[in-house]
């Protein structure tokens, strides 16, 4: 099973995912990235922070 890494790209450089996640395929990795992005946005909003301009890079 492939391992995918979800690095967060910021204006100050990437925040690397050192562990990654084993998933069936890139489609599942995309679903995971969307869920991660939603969780990050939700946390940032609750804490009064902005994370505009960030993105998630999927690597294998």
C-alpha positions, 0 to 999 in steps of 0.5 A, spaced: 500 500 500 502 506 498 504 511 503 502 519 502 505 525 505 501 531 506 506 537 507 503 544 508 505 549 504 506 556 507 509 563 505 515 561 510 516 554 507 513 547 507 511 544 514 513 537 512 509 531 514 514 526 517 510 520 517 505 520 512 499 515 511 498 509 508 492 509 503 489 505 497 491 510 491 491 518 490 484 518 490 483 516 497 489 521 498 485 527 495 479 525 500 484 525 506 487 532 504 480 535 503 479 533 510 485 535 513 484 542 510 477 542 513 480 541 520 486 546 519 481 551 517 476 549 523 481 550 528 484 556 525 477 559 525 476 557 533 483 560 535 482 567 531 487 565 526 488 566 519 491 561 514 489 564 507 494 562 502 496 555 505 495 549 501 496 542 502 501 538 497 500 530 496 507 527 495 508 519 495 
